Amino acid sequence: MKGNAKEAIVRASINLFNVNGFHGTSIRDIAKKAKVNPANIAYYFDNKHGLLEHCFTIFFERYVEEIENGYGFIEQGAAISLKKIVENIMIFQFENTHLTRLILREISLDTQIVREIMSTYLMKERYYINRVIEKGIRAEEFRHTSPDYITLQLKGLLHMPFLNTHYMNEVLHVRPNEKYFVEKYIREIYKWIDGVLCQSEYNKAYVAVN
Amino acid sequence: MKGNAKEAIVRASINLFNVNGFHGTSIRDIAKKAKVNPANIAYYFDNKHGLLEHCFTIFFERYVEEIENGYGFIEQGAAISLKKIVENIMIFQFENTHLTRLILREISLDTQIVREIMSTYLMKERYYINRVIEKGIRAEEFRHTSPDYITLQLKGLLHMPFLNTHYMNEVLHVRPNEKYFVEKYIREIYKWIDGVLCQSEYNKAYVAVN
């Protein structure tokens, strides 16, 4: 029963932070939506900041795990490993659209929590993606390129649809919460990996001849 | 003198909305920072929502203008036109980093203002980008592809660095407010256009032979 209350609080806060913003949500609102006593929230999370921190942690624990799982394929090649990372993150975000949108919006603010997340989880993310790209370059699978600029573009591609779900629904009429979208969009990012990052067959032939 | 007060109010609100969020900023805070009487703000903008709406309008008026200017190059080819659009938007965002970050964060919320922006400015953006891509496909400059998925990726690439300036500074140690970054990043997006969207020389030759 206690576990359920805690879970209900987290679910309610993700929903309310998302719709009304962190500042626009009170502990009272969360307690009402979660059908718990406000004292329960204080017991588990201290205050609203504690709750937001908890949301960040559950998101990034899983997020980094998905990257690590994709990194596990590195022996099969850098492109395969990077594609696995892309697939894992996309499916994770797809299965957690509300939490994802909340986190992607909040991470753009300059707060104490965000600084801590950056120095831990996002440094790990950078570490793994850099290793994959550097390995790809050494193996001549990938072109010579700056890993940080690739990371930047990759994150732009991965996060855009989940931060901007209203835009997708209202302007593009593409539904980010449909399985069809995720599968198609994963293939689009694969094309980016093949077209921008990989040495093309043409380039490979050119290098071999010269 | 009146013009200066109005401008000072807008500058102060962009700064404060950005740092403390829209909900975390009061009219009092803005008046103090802009060194004006709170009644002045009410006179020009009614209330905080009016101010935010004004920020949206000044951003998107220029944003769509930059797209239209790039679209003006369409007779020289779809890739040239799309690259011009990319260059214009990147430089515009670079010259207005605070305003850009504020808008890119706020646009992810589901509010009345955001819905109005989508049904006007972002529909126009979609219209121009779709026309460029469709023209590129017809002229066999571009591969067969879904314009909406390309728009989605393009926006992800264009906006990522300006929404996530802290991430860039703290994790990647890349400085989005340096001219060097913008020039290099524009070239990276050109590579995406060439590698993902354009028929490569290899493909062209292949098509010609077959």
Interface residues (C-beta under 8 A of the other chain):
Chain A: V19 G21 F22 H23 G24 R101 L104 R105 I107 S108 L109 D110 V114 R115 M118 S119 L122 M123 R126 D148 Y149 T151 L152 Q153 K155 G156 L157 L158 H159 M160 P161 L163 N164 H166 Y167 M168 E170 V171 L172 H173 V174 K184 Y185 E188 K191 W192 G195 V196 S200 E201 Y202
Chain B: V19 G21 F22 H23 G24 R101 L104 R105 I107 S108 L109 D110 V114 R115 M118 S119 L122 M123 R126 D148 Y149 T151 L152 Q153 K155 G156 L157 L158 H159 M160 P161 L163 N164 H166 Y167 M168 E170 V171 L172 H173 V174 K184 Y185 E188 K191 W192 G195 V196 S200 E201 Y202
